[in-house]
Amino acid sequence: MSTGKPTYWPTDPGKIPDLIDFFIIKNIPAQYLQIEESHDLNSDHTPIHLTLSENIIQKENNPVLVNRRTDWESFRQSLEEKINLMVPLRNEEQLEKLKNS
């Protein structure tokens, strides 16, 4: 079990962040567990904390942008009707003019 986010942040630009912290659990329902990141910025490592509760931990649902009923064709048509892709934006003045209109 982990946050799913990297926990190691290498200073070498040739290396990529990696998830090196996780917990191995067995036969413990996820609703009794909570994982949190520690935001201590003093190192290249972001430790995580696991809370094990005897009561169910109420968690917020993650917001979602789409679901299985999303009508992608309707969305595409709406974008085509509302967005003018032929607007010339060659400099900051044109952008400001467009923003103020």
Residue pairs with C-beta under 8 A, 6 or more apart in sequence:
1 22
1 23
1 24
1 25
1 30
1 33
1 35
1 50
2 19
2 21
2 22
2 23
2 35
2 48
3 35
3 36
3 37
3 48
4 19
5 19
5 37
5 46
6 17
6 18
6 19
6 46
7 18
7 19
7 20
7 21
7 37
7 45
7 46
7 47
7 48
8 17
8 18
8 19
8 20
8 21
8 44
8 45
8 46
9 17
9 44
9 45
9 46
10 16
10 17
10 18
10 44
11 44
20 45
21 45
21 46
21 47
21 48
22 48
23 35
23 48
23 50
25 33
28 52
31 56
31 57
31 59
32 52
32 53
32 54
32 55
32 56
32 57
33 50
33 51
33 52
33 53
33 57
34 50
34 51
34 53
34 57
34 59
35 48
35 49
35 50
35 51
36 48
36 49
36 51
37 46
37 47
37 48
37 49
38 46
38 47
38 48
38 49
39 46
40 46
40 47
51 57
87 98
88 94
89 95
89 98
